[in-house]
Amino acid sequence: MEPVEIVEDGLMLRPWRAADADAVHRACQDPDIQRWTTVPRPYLPEHALAFVTTVSATAWADGTGAPLAVCDAGTGELLGSCGLVSVDRALDSAEVGYWTAPWARGRGVAVRATRAVARWAFDALKLRRITWQAEIGNHASRLVALRAGFRVDGELRLAHPSEEGRPEAWIGSLIPADLAAPGEPVPCGPATLQARRAAVFGRPQPVLFATAGDTELRLRALEERDLDAIVTTCRDEDTVRWTTVPHPYHREHAVGYLRDLVRPAWARGTAAMFAVADPDDRYVASIDLRILPTDPVVADVGFMTAPHARGRGYLPAALAALCAWGFTTLGLARVEWRANVGNTASRRAAEKAGFTVEGTLRGGVPHRGERPDVWIGGLLPQDLQ
């Protein structure tokens, strides 16, 4: 392929030049670029020079890629990178890749550049599809893809996962009919739920605070040091009776819970699962806020308390704090609570946190081979005021 220049929507996308090496080196010192892309670590000046000369030129000459520098159309300042990182002419398909320099973020550079590259690829190369993928947890890249018109279709396992990240990636696709014309409104704007949650789940899990009497509690991410306490809690007869934890419960169950449920849920943005810790930062409870896949503004809660910490009012305080965070930060409109009929401890905790018990669902949930009746309750934002 012959290298091209594309001018669109305030940007100039052009082939890389040797003179860009210093700016590329500076940009690729950014922790986010190093965390979410495949650039070498540490990123040295020779890596930048090789990229803007040999690597990019070879991709164009071989027809295997179309890497482009993204610059301000007026000043020529380098703002980022965007282009086709692979091209499959047999399928008339290509994959897009991009990063934005730290000094250019918050200006929609990656979205505008991706749309411009896609338009050129569909018009000039006659491609029929462009794909996008990013490691699960890279919410900033996912938001760019959504704003550019990609349909995020699912997940796939990565061929070369990073050591510190998830082994799976989100996968998306764009066809010509999905691409908006220049200047048309961008979906998933700053005020939307998608943008709001990308900002939350794209960062480390926060620490929330609650007060039970004179005791200040911390709601924080579950960690390996909590596993022994979780095992003890899940072997307690009341926990076994009222929850669906495996029975008998072994330490590998706790390890798998943290590895396969807790951390992936935060990375995907589908749930926030917290450890409740006492003033000495010791585990006293677990509490989960799970967004319903059928209604993104409704979540349900689940919780359990360590035997030694029961009867101290820890759960109602933690539950109210978590729900308040869900309403104000995640934009939830309703939080639901369910418990098997007869689980009066769970019901008292929910009611003290402000939940209204709304009724009984007959055969409401599967539970150890049966379908018992369950109480259901709801909490709305105004109930906490």
C-alpha positions in Angstrom: 0.0 0.0 0.0 1.1 3.6 -0.6 1.2 5.8 2.5 -1.5 8.4 2.7 -2.4 11.6 4.4 -5.9 12.1 5.8 -7.2 15.5 6.9 -10.5 15.3 8.8 -12.2 16.9 11.8 -9.3 19.1 12.8 -6.7 16.3 12.5 -4.0 15.4 10.1 -3.1 11.7 9.9 0.1 11.1 8.1 2.9 8.6 7.8 5.5 8.5 10.6 8.7 10.5 10.2 12.1 10.1 11.9 11.5 13.5 13.5 8.6 12.1 15.5 10.9 9.8 17.5 11.4 12.1 20.4 7.7 12.8 20.9 6.8 9.1 20.5 9.4 8.2 23.2 8.0 10.9 25.5 4.4 9.7 25.0 5.3 6.0 25.5 6.7 6.7 29.0 3.0 7.1 30.0 2.0 4.3 32.4 -1.4 3.8 30.7 0.2 3.4 27.3 2.7 0.9 28.8 0.0 -0.9 30.7 -2.6 -1.3 27.9 -0.5 -1.6 24.7 2.3 -3.9 23.5 5.1 -1.3 23.5 8.4 -2.5 24.9 9.0 -1.9 28.6 11.1 0.0 29.4 10.5 2.1 26.3 13.8 3.4 25.0 14.7 6.0 22.4 15.8 3.3 20.0 12.4 1.7 20.2 10.8 4.9 19.2 13.2 5.5 16.3 12.7 2.0 15.0 8.9 2.3 15.1 8.7 5.6 13.2 11.2 4.5 10.6 11.6 0.7 10.0 8.5 -0.8 11.6 6.0 1.7 10.1 7.6 1.8 6.7 7.7 -2.0 6.5 4.0 -2.4 7.4 3.0 0.0 4.5 5.4 -1.6 2.0 4.2 -5.2 2.9 0.5 -4.1 3.0 0.2 -5.7 6.4 -0.6 -2.4 8.2 -1.3 1.3 7.9 0.3 3.1 10.9 -0.3 6.8 11.0 0.8 9.7 13.2 -2.2 11.7 14.5 -1.4 15.5 14.5 -3.2 18.7 15.0 -4.2 19.9 11.5 -3.4 23.5 12.4 -0.2 23.3 14.4 1.2 19.9 13.4 1.7 18.9 17.0 1.8 15.1 17.5 -1.3 14.0 19.4 -1.3 10.2 19.1 -1.2 7.2 17.0 -3.9 5.5 15.0 -4.0 3.1 12.1 -4.6 -0.4 10.9 -2.4 -2.8 12.8 -3.2 -5.7 10.6 -4.9 -6.1 7.2 -6.4 -9.3 5.8 -7.2 -8.8 2.1 -8.7 -12.3 1.8 -11.4 -11.3 4.2 -11.3 -7.5 3.3 -10.9 -7.0 7.1 -8.5 -5.1 9.3 -7.9 -4.4 12.9 -7.5 -0.8 14.3 -5.2 0.3 17.0 -4.7 3.6 18.7 -3.2 5.5 21.6 -3.4 9.2 22.6 -0.4 11.1 24.0 -0.9 12.2 27.6 -0.8 15.8 26.7 -3.7 15.4 24.2 -6.3 13.5 26.2 -9.8 14.7 26.8 -10.2 16.2 23.4 -11.7 13.3 21.5 -8.5 12.7 19.5 -8.7 8.9 19.4 -12.4 8.9 18.4 -11.9 11.4 15.6 -8.8 9.6 14.3 -10.5 6.2 14.4 -13.4 7.5 12.4 -11.1 9.1 9.8 -9.0 5.9 9.5 -12.2 3.8 9.1 -13.6 6.1 6.5 -10.4 5.9 4.4 -10.2 2.1 4.9 -13.8 1.6 3.7 -13.6 4.1 0.8 -10.0 3.6 -0.5 -9.2 0.0 0.5 -12.8 -1.2 0.0 -12.6 -3.1 3.3 -15.9 -4.6 4.5 -15.1 -4.7 8.2 -12.8 -3.3 10.8 -12.2 -5.0 14.1 -11.1 -3.7 17.5 -9.9 -5.5 20.6 -8.6 -4.5 24.0 -7.8 -6.3 27.2 -10.8 -6.5 29.5 -10.4 -3.6 31.9 -9.3 -1.1 29.3 -12.4 1.0 29.6 -10.9 4.0 28.0 -10.2 2.1 24.8 -13.6 0.5 24.9 -15.3 3.9 25.2 -13.4 5.2 22.2 -14.5 2.2 20.2 -18.2 2.7 21.2 -18.0 6.4 20.3 -16.4 5.6 16.9 -19.4 3.3 16.1 -18.0 -0.1 16.9 -20.4 -2.8 18.1 -18.7 -4.6 21.0 -19.7 -8.1 20.2 -18.2 -10.2 23.0 -14.9 -11.6 24.4 -12.0 -13.7 23.2 -9.0 -15.1 24.9 -5.8 -13.3 24.2 -2.9 -15.0 22.4 -0.3 -13.0 24.4 -1.9 -11.8 27.7 0.1 -9.4 29.8 1.5 -10.7 33.1 -0.4 -8.2 35.2 -3.7 -8.2 33.3 -6.7 -10.3 32.3 -6.3 -13.1 29.8 -9.4 -12.1 27.9 -10.2 -9.2 25.6 -13.3 -7.4 24.4 -13.9 -7.7 20.7 -15.8 -5.3 18.5 -16.5 -4.7 14.8 -17.4 -1.8 12.5 -18.9 -2.1 9.1 -19.5 0.8 6.6 -23.1 1.2 7.6 -22.1 1.8 11.3 -19.8 4.8 10.5 -21.2 8.2 11.1 -20.5 11.1 8.8 -17.9 13.8 9.8 -19.4 16.2 12.4 -22.3 13.9 13.4 -22.8 13.5 17.2 -20.7 11.0 19.0 -22.5 8.4 20.9 -21.7 7.5 24.6 -21.0 11.2 25.4 -19.7 12.4 28.7 -23.1 12.5 30.3 -24.1 9.0 29.4 -24.0 5.9 31.6 -21.3 4.3 29.5 -18.9 7.2 30.0 -19.7 7.5 33.6 -19.0 3.9 34.3 -15.9 3.8 32.1 -14.4 6.5 34.4 -15.3 4.4 37.5 -14.3 0.9 36.4 -11.3 2.1 34.5 -9.6 3.0 37.7 -8.6 0.9 40.8 -11.4 0.0 43.1 -12.1 2.8 45.5 -12.2 2.7 49.3 -15.5 3.6 50.9 -16.2 4.5 54.5 -19.0 3.7 56.9 -19.6 4.2 60.6 -21.3 1.7 62.9 -21.7 3.3 66.3 -18.2 4.4 67.2 -16.5 2.1 64.7 -15.3 3.3 61.4 -15.3 0.7 58.7 -13.5 0.6 55.4 -15.0 -1.0 52.3 -12.0 -1.9 50.1 -11.0 -4.4 47.4 -10.8 -8.0 48.5 -7.2 -9.2 48.8 -5.3 -12.5 49.3 -4.9 -11.7 53.0 -8.7 -11.9 53.4 -8.9 -15.5 52.1 -8.5 -17.3 55.4 -11.2 -15.2 57.0 -13.5 -15.9 54.0 -12.9 -19.6 54.4 -13.8 -19.4 58.1 -17.0 -17.5 57.3 -18.0 -19.8 54.5 -17.7 -22.8 56.8 -20.0 -21.3 59.4 -23.3 -23.2 59.6 -25.5 -20.0 59.2 -23.5 -19.0 56.0 -24.0 -22.5 54.6 -27.7 -22.5 55.5 -28.6 -19.1 53.9 -26.2 -18.8 51.0 -25.1 -20.8 48.1 -21.4 -21.1 48.9 -19.9 -24.5 48.1 -20.2 -27.0 50.9 -17.8 -28.3 52.2 -15.8 -25.1 51.6 -12.1 -25.3 50.9 -9.4 -22.7 50.5 -9.3 -23.2 46.8 -12.9 -22.0 46.6 -11.9 -18.7 48.1 -8.9 -18.4 45.8 -11.2 -19.1 42.8 -13.8 -16.6 44.1 -11.2 -13.8 44.1 -9.5 -14.8 40.9 -12.5 -15.8 38.8 -15.4 -13.7 40.1 -14.3 -10.7 42.1 -11.5 -9.3 40.0 -13.0 -10.1 36.6 -16.3 -8.4 37.7 -14.5 -5.1 38.4 -12.5 -5.3 35.2 -15.7 -5.9 33.1 -17.6 -3.2 35.0 -20.4 -5.6 35.9 -20.1 -5.6 39.7 -18.3 -4.1 42.7 -17.4 -6.6 45.4 -15.9 -5.3 48.6 -14.3 -6.5 51.8 -15.6 -4.7 54.9 -12.7 -4.1 57.2 -12.5 -3.0 60.9 -10.3 -0.2 62.2 -7.4 -2.7 62.2 -8.1 -3.5 58.5 -9.2 -7.0 59.3 -11.9 -8.7 57.3 -15.4 -8.6 59.0 -17.7 -9.1 56.0 -18.1 -9.3 52.2 -20.6 -7.2 50.3 -21.4 -7.2 46.6 -23.2 -4.8 44.3 -24.1 -6.6 41.0 -25.5 -4.7 38.0 -28.4 -6.5 36.4 -27.5 -7.5 32.8 -31.2 -6.9 31.8 -31.4 -3.4 33.3 -28.2 -1.3 33.7 -29.6 1.1 36.3 -30.7 -1.7 38.7 -28.3 -3.7 40.8 -28.8 -6.4 43.5 -26.8 -6.8 46.7 -25.4 -9.8 48.5 -23.5 -10.0 51.7 -22.2 -12.2 54.5 -20.6 -11.4 57.9 -17.8 -13.2 59.7 -19.2 -15.0 62.7 -17.0 -13.0 65.2 -18.4 -9.7 63.8 -22.1 -10.3 63.9 -24.5 -8.3 66.0 -22.4 -5.1 65.8 -24.3 -3.2 63.1 -21.5 -3.5 60.6 -23.6 -4.8 57.7 -26.4 -2.1 57.8 -23.7 0.6 57.8 -21.7 -0.9 55.0 -24.8 -1.7 53.0 -26.0 1.9 53.2 -22.6 3.3 52.2 -22.3 0.9 49.2 -25.8 1.7 47.9 -25.1 5.5 48.3 -22.0 5.0 46.2 -24.0 3.0 43.6 -26.6 5.8 43.3 -24.2 8.7 43.2 -21.3 7.2 41.3 -22.7 4.5 39.1 -26.0 6.2 38.4 -28.2 3.4 39.7 -31.9 4.0 40.1 -32.7 1.0 42.3 -31.0 -1.6 44.4 -32.6 -4.9 45.1 -32.1 -7.3 48.0 -33.3 -10.9 48.2 -33.0 -13.5 51.0 -34.6 -16.8 51.7 -37.7 -16.6 53.8 -36.6 -17.1 57.4 -33.3 -15.3 57.1 -34.2 -12.7 59.6 -30.6 -11.5 60.1 -30.3 -10.5 56.5 -33.7 -8.9 56.5 -32.9 -6.8 59.6 -29.7 -5.6 58.0 -31.5 -4.6 54.8 -34.3 -2.8 56.7 -31.8 -0.9 58.9 -30.0 0.2 55.7 -33.3 1.6 54.4 -34.7 -1.2 52.2 -38.4 -1.7 52.0 -39.4 -5.4 52.0 -41.8 -5.4 49.0 -43.1 -9.0 49.1 -42.3 -12.7 48.7 -41.3 -14.5 45.5 -42.6 -18.1 45.6 -39.8 -20.4 44.5 -37.8 -17.3 43.9 -34.2 -18.7 43.7 -32.4 -22.0 43.3 -30.8 -23.1 46.5 -29.0 -26.4 47.0 -31.3 -28.4 44.8 -34.5 -26.7 45.8 -36.4 -23.5 45.1 -37.3 -21.8 48.3 -39.5 -18.7 48.7 -37.6 -15.5 49.0 -38.2 -12.1 50.4 -37.5 -9.2 48.0 -36.8 -5.6 48.9 -35.9 -2.4 47.2 -33.9 0.7 47.9 -34.3 4.0 45.9 -32.0 7.0 46.1 -34.5 9.0 48.1 -34.7 6.3 50.7 -31.2 7.2 51.9 -31.8 10.9 52.3 
